[in-house]
Amino acid sequence: MISKLTVENWNRIIRFISVDGRVLLGEPKDSSLDIGVALVEDYKVEVYVLSGEHIWDLNVIRTGEEAVIKQVKIAAVVAVVCLHRSAA
């Protein structure tokens, strides 16, 4: 089932490389998980895959697919977006 997400109903969008090598957008299944710590400690981080090319796309679609993070794609602007969302 595909569901429409908007800025009002997602908390964390991340850009990452999946274990199969794809660069994707997703939202962690565990909303309380510290992704950085989890990856350093070799914890399996599962995400709901979102459609879209950019984190700035506020009308992403949940694809129904799930993936596992191999590596997070970090950019300065991502940190700004995450900080802005968490302060709201």
N, C-alpha and C positions, 0 to 999 in steps of 0.2 A: 504494500500500500504506500502510495506517495502522499506526503502531507506537506502543505505550504507552511513555511516558517516566516515570521517577521521579526523585526528587531525587538518586539515586545515579548516574544516567547522563546528566545534563545539566550543563553548566558555566556557561553564561551565558544567562539568559532576559532578553530586552529587550522593552520596549513601544515601538512605533514607529508612525510614519505612513508608509505605503507610497507609492510614486510614483503610484499610482492613487487616493490619498486615504483609504484605509482605516486605522483604528487596529487594530493587530494585536500579537500576541505572537509572538516568534520566537527562534531561536538562530542566531547567525552561522555561515555555512558554513565560514569560515576562523576557527578557534578562536584563532589567535594574533594576529588583526587588532585594532589599536587603533581602535575604531569612531569615536571622537571625532576623531582625527587624520585618519582616512580620509575622513570627511564634510567636514571643513574643506578637505581637498585635492581635493574633488570626485571621490573614488574611488567606484566602484560597489560598494556593500556588499550582498551577497546573503545571505539568511537562509532557513532552513527555517521555515515557518509552523507555529505551534503553536496548538491549540485552547485555549479557556479565556478567562475574562474578567479574571483577576487574576494577577499574578506570584506570589501566595501559594498558588496552586493547584499542589500538588506532583505531581498526577497528570494532567499535560497530555498531550494526544495530538498526535503529529506528523501533520499532515493530508496530507502528500504534496505539498502546494503549496509553491512557492518564491516569494519576493518580493524586491523591492529597496527599501532604506530611503531615504526622502526626509528624514525628521527623526526623531530619537530623542525620546521623551516622557520627560522627566526628572522625577523626584520624589525628595525626600530619602530616603524609605524604600527606593527602588530602590538607591541608593548603599549603604545599610546592608546590604541583602540581598546585593549583589555583593561587598562587602568580606567579609562573613561566609563566602560560598561560596569566595572565593579563599584565605581563611585556613585552610580545612579541609584 
